[in-house]
Amino acid sequence: MKRILSFLLILVLVIPLAGFQSSCPGRKQDAQQAARSAEEQFAAYTDRVSEYIGRGLSLTDFLVTGKTIKPENGTVIVEVLDRVNAANKSLVTGAQQFVRVEDGKRILRFTESDRLELEKLANATEAAARDALNSPALLRIDPTARSQLKALITPAKIAATRLVSLIKRAKNITVVNPAAIEIELSYERSIEMGSLSCVRLTTI
Amino acid sequence: MNEALRWAALAAFALQQFDEASQEEQARTGKSAVELLDSALEQSGANEQLAATLREKFLAMGNTPETI
């Protein structure tokens, strides 16, 4: 009976520790990896905006060529999509300034001072995407065509909104080890257990 | 009949777009932040060119008889 109780006690103690170690990276390298995912998310959102704008342009071409919508409406839709594209391109170009070379690899790293500039650019992208969704030209076209176009513009708008949110949340940056981690989102908890230091990072 | 064909073609085109977008999303997960930024910039450039082409095309089409 004692053995069983001892075994259960060990299980109770060991399982949470194992889970803790796997879910909360204590090593510097793991924390760096988790921190970098914020930059990866940022880049993925900009890529998604670009992609959906491209698809929106292709669909507009399809609709005008098939005479589903008038060329003048198509022109207005192209204009609004192009504005989103231009704003997003500025954001990407702005972010590329923060690409640095470490150990021969190109790495994107944001620092404290980068955020304000990037936030302005991300806000502009979101505003342009919102304008595209609310464009009067969309109201003038066939409802089915409109819903298909909106279905492609909406993911771009969502990605732009998430970009803004990502940068705003980065205002809560806590630099744990400036040499190792330059950006962290929502420093939710830091738990120290002997030599094991755990930092939990939460991103969108 | 023509109308039905047109909407069927539109539905097929939209489906294709979403299918491709889903594949793009899969590919995105394996890319680094720098690769994603490069990809975004490349796509933005392509979008600019496409937008310019479409403006010219639609302008030319605008001079043809009325569409829907």
Interface residues (C-beta under 8 A of the other chain):
Chain A: R36 E39 E40 F42 A43 A44 T46 D47 R48 V49 S50 E51 Y52 I53 G54 R55 L57 S58 L59 T60 D61 F62 L63 V64 G66 K67 T68 I69 K70 P71 E72 G74 T75 V78 E79 L81 D82 N85 A86 N88 K89 V92 T93 A95 Q96 V99 R106 I107 L108 D142 T144 A145 Q148 A151 L152 P155
Chain B: R6 W7 A9 L10 F13 A14 Q17 F18 E20 A21 E24 E25 R28 K31 S32 A33 V34 E35 L36 L37 S39 A40 L41 Q43 S44 G45 A46 N47 E48 L50 A51 L54 R55 K57 F58 L59 M61 G62 E66 T67 I68
